[in-house]
Amino acid sequence: MQKIIVFTDIHLVPEGETIIGIDPFARFMQGLAHALDNHPDAARVVLCGDLTHNAAPPEYSRLRAALTTCPLPVSMMLGNHDRRAPFLAAFPEAERMETGHIQHVADLPGYRLICLDTLNEEAEDTHSGWLCPTRLDWLDERLAEAGDRRVIVFTHHPPIETGFKGMDWIGLKNRADLTARLGRAGNVAQIVSGHIHRTIQGAAGGIPVAILKSPCHQMPMALGYRDPSLSIDEPGAYGLLLLTDEGVIVHSEDFTLPPVEAQIYS
């Protein structure tokens, strides 16, 4: 069994600033320490977009500093709060396409991880996602190259509607194009996304979709409200993927809950 640690929607801000009273940097460092302490045997960490809150150079510098002591390889993706130029200025070694899109793969025994770039810097609403034909064609090639590996696809914007009208309004605008490509490939075992700041399970064209919480602020259970800015201070979390011979198991760990002593019931 292999493990993948997943953080999404970190939303780092400049030192001294907070989001609804929460320090995103402190939360991320707490969550990363918790994940590494409990799962030091993980194969990789995936950061599933919205690395920063304002895409400001000091925020990316804080992220680089936070990752300096991480002993595991890290895959970084971009979300709607990120921008490619300041990200690449801070991480010039990051894998990217010739077009500058931050897309890459990581192969493990029996599995291929594909990280997509759903950021649309030209979006009129500033936060919705889009996968252009170039990115989708790249995806087709990487899926075809996977061979007999199961594939896990990571996106920031989920490929499904969630019932949160505000977040669905700024969702992946061409989600049907993505779902069609993944369905034709026939080898995708799991899709993992962020963006919503809530733990949600669903399916896109029959493929399981897991949407994970933020380590920082969360979306309140306010279905129907067309407001993407709603936030609440609920436990921060990270995801843990278990890659087995039978398929993918998805866990969500609320690391900010107070520790309790486990008891055995007889």
C-alpha positions in Angstrom: 0.0 0.0 0.0 1.3 3.5 -1.0 0.3 6.8 0.6 -0.2 10.2 -0.9 -0.7 13.3 1.4 -2.9 16.0 -0.2 -3.3 19.6 0.9 -5.5 22.0 -0.9 -6.5 25.6 -0.5 -3.6 26.6 1.8 -4.2 30.4 1.1 -0.9 31.7 2.5 -1.0 35.4 3.2 1.8 37.9 4.2 3.3 37.5 7.6 1.0 39.0 10.3 -2.2 38.7 8.3 -5.0 36.3 8.8 -8.2 35.0 7.1 -11.3 35.3 9.3 -8.9 35.3 12.3 -7.0 32.2 11.2 -3.3 32.2 10.3 -3.0 30.1 7.1 0.8 29.6 7.5 0.5 28.3 11.1 -2.3 26.0 10.0 -0.4 24.6 7.1 2.7 24.1 9.2 0.7 22.3 11.8 -1.0 20.1 9.2 2.2 19.3 7.4 3.9 18.3 10.7 0.9 16.2 11.6 0.9 14.4 8.3 4.7 13.8 8.3 4.6 12.6 11.9 1.8 10.1 11.3 2.6 9.1 7.7 6.4 9.4 7.2 6.1 6.5 4.8 4.1 8.5 2.3 5.4 8.6 -1.3 4.6 12.2 -2.1 2.8 15.4 -1.0 0.4 17.0 -3.5 -0.6 20.7 -3.0 -3.9 21.0 -5.0 -4.0 24.7 -5.7 -4.7 28.0 -4.0 -1.3 27.9 -2.6 -1.6 31.6 -1.8 -4.5 34.1 -1.2 -3.3 37.0 -3.3 -0.6 35.5 -5.6 1.9 38.0 -4.1 5.6 37.2 -4.2 6.0 37.3 -0.4 3.3 34.7 -0.1 5.1 32.3 -2.5 8.3 33.0 -0.6 6.6 31.9 2.6 5.5 28.7 0.9 9.0 28.0 -0.3 10.3 28.4 3.2 7.6 26.1 4.6 8.6 23.3 2.2 12.4 23.5 2.8 12.4 20.8 5.5 9.8 18.6 3.9 11.5 15.2 3.3 9.0 14.0 0.7 8.7 15.0 -3.0 6.1 17.7 -3.5 3.8 18.2 -6.5 2.5 21.8 -6.6 -0.6 22.9 -8.6 -2.3 26.3 -9.1 -5.8 27.4 -8.2 -7.9 30.5 -8.9 -6.1 32.5 -6.2 -2.7 31.8 -7.8 -0.9 33.4 -10.8 1.7 31.6 -12.9 4.3 34.4 -13.1 4.9 35.0 -9.4 4.7 31.2 -8.7 7.4 30.5 -11.3 9.5 33.3 -10.0 9.5 31.6 -6.6 9.7 28.1 -8.0 11.6 28.3 -11.3 12.3 24.5 -11.1 8.6 23.7 -11.2 7.5 21.3 -14.0 5.5 23.0 -16.6 4.3 22.7 -20.2 5.9 24.7 -23.0 2.9 27.0 -22.8 3.8 27.8 -19.1 0.9 25.8 -17.7 1.8 23.9 -14.5 0.9 20.4 -15.4 3.0 17.3 -14.7 2.9 13.5 -13.9 4.4 11.4 -11.2 4.6 7.6 -11.6 4.5 5.1 -8.7 4.3 1.3 -8.8 0.9 0.5 -10.4 -0.3 4.2 -10.4 0.2 7.4 -12.4 -0.6 10.8 -10.8 -1.6 13.5 -13.2 -1.8 17.1 -11.9 -3.7 19.5 -14.1 -3.7 23.3 -14.3 -7.3 24.6 -14.2 -6.4 28.2 -13.6 -8.0 30.7 -16.0 -6.2 34.0 -15.6 -8.5 35.5 -18.2 -11.8 34.6 -16.4 -14.2 37.5 -16.2 -15.4 36.3 -12.8 -11.7 36.0 -11.8 -12.1 32.7 -10.1 -13.7 30.1 -12.4 -11.6 27.4 -14.1 -10.9 26.3 -17.6 -8.9 23.6 -19.4 -7.9 24.8 -22.9 -7.5 22.4 -25.8 -3.7 22.4 -25.4 -4.0 21.3 -21.8 -6.7 18.7 -22.6 -4.6 17.3 -25.5 -1.6 17.0 -23.1 -3.9 15.1 -20.7 -4.9 12.7 -23.5 -1.2 11.9 -24.2 -0.4 11.4 -20.5 -3.4 9.1 -20.1 -2.4 7.0 -23.1 1.2 6.7 -21.8 0.0 5.3 -18.4 0.0 1.7 -19.7 -1.5 -0.7 -17.2 -1.2 1.8 -14.3 -4.3 3.1 -12.6 -4.5 6.9 -12.9 -5.4 9.5 -10.3 -6.2 12.9 -11.7 -5.8 16.0 -9.5 -7.6 19.3 -10.3 -8.1 22.4 -8.3 -11.6 23.1 -9.7 -13.8 20.0 -9.3 -15.3 18.4 -12.4 -18.8 18.2 -10.8 -21.4 20.6 -9.4 -21.6 20.5 -5.6 -24.9 22.2 -4.7 -23.0 25.2 -3.4 -24.3 27.7 -6.0 -21.6 30.3 -5.3 -18.8 27.9 -5.8 -20.4 26.1 -8.7 -20.7 29.5 -10.4 -16.9 29.8 -10.2 -16.3 26.2 -11.0 -14.7 24.4 -14.0 -16.6 25.9 -16.9 -15.8 23.1 -19.3 -16.1 20.2 -16.9 -17.9 18.1 -19.5 -14.8 18.2 -21.8 -12.6 16.9 -19.0 -15.1 14.2 -18.0 -15.3 13.0 -21.6 -11.6 12.7 -22.0 -11.2 10.8 -18.7 -14.1 8.5 -19.6 -12.6 7.6 -23.0 -9.2 6.8 -21.5 -10.9 4.1 -19.3 -8.0 4.0 -16.8 -8.8 6.7 -14.3 -9.5 5.3 -10.9 -10.0 8.6 -8.9 -10.3 12.3 -9.3 -9.1 14.6 -6.4 -10.1 18.3 -6.2 -10.2 21.3 -3.9 -11.7 24.7 -4.3 -14.9 24.2 -2.3 -13.3 24.1 1.2 -15.5 21.2 2.2 -15.3 17.4 2.2 -17.5 16.1 -0.6 -17.9 12.8 -2.5 -19.3 12.5 -6.0 -18.7 11.0 -9.4 -17.9 12.4 -12.8 -19.0 10.1 -15.6 -18.8 7.2 -13.2 -15.3 8.1 -11.9 -15.2 8.7 -8.2 -14.5 12.4 -7.2 -13.2 13.4 -3.8 -13.2 17.1 -2.8 -11.1 17.9 0.2 -11.2 20.6 2.9 -8.7 23.3 3.5 -6.2 23.4 6.4 -7.5 26.9 7.0 -11.1 28.3 6.5 -14.0 26.1 5.4 -17.3 26.5 3.5 -20.3 26.5 5.8 -23.1 24.1 4.9 -25.1 26.8 3.1 -26.4 25.1 0.0 -28.2 27.4 -2.5 -26.4 30.6 -1.5 -24.8 32.2 -4.6 -21.9 33.7 -2.5 -18.4 32.1 -3.0 -16.9 34.2 -0.1 -18.7 32.4 2.8 -16.2 31.1 5.3 -16.3 29.5 8.7 -13.7 28.5 11.3 -14.1 24.7 11.4 -11.4 22.1 11.8 -8.6 22.2 9.2 -7.8 19.0 7.3 -5.6 17.3 4.8 -6.3 14.3 2.6 -4.6 10.9 2.7 -4.9 8.6 -0.3 -4.1 4.9 0.1 -3.2 3.3 -3.2 -3.9 -0.4 -3.0 -3.9 -3.4 -5.4 -7.7 -3.1 -5.4 -8.0 0.7 -5.9 -7.9 4.1 -4.2 -9.1 4.7 -0.6 -9.6 8.4 0.4 -9.3 9.7 4.0 -9.7 13.2 5.4 -7.9 14.0 8.6 -9.1 16.9 10.8 -5.7 17.7 12.3 -6.8 20.7 14.4 -9.2 18.7 16.6 -7.8 18.2 20.2 -6.0 14.9 20.7 -8.0 12.2 22.5 -6.9 8.8 23.9 -8.3 5.9 21.9 -10.3 3.4 23.9 -11.1 -0.2 23.2 -14.8 -1.2 23.6 -15.3 -4.7 24.9 
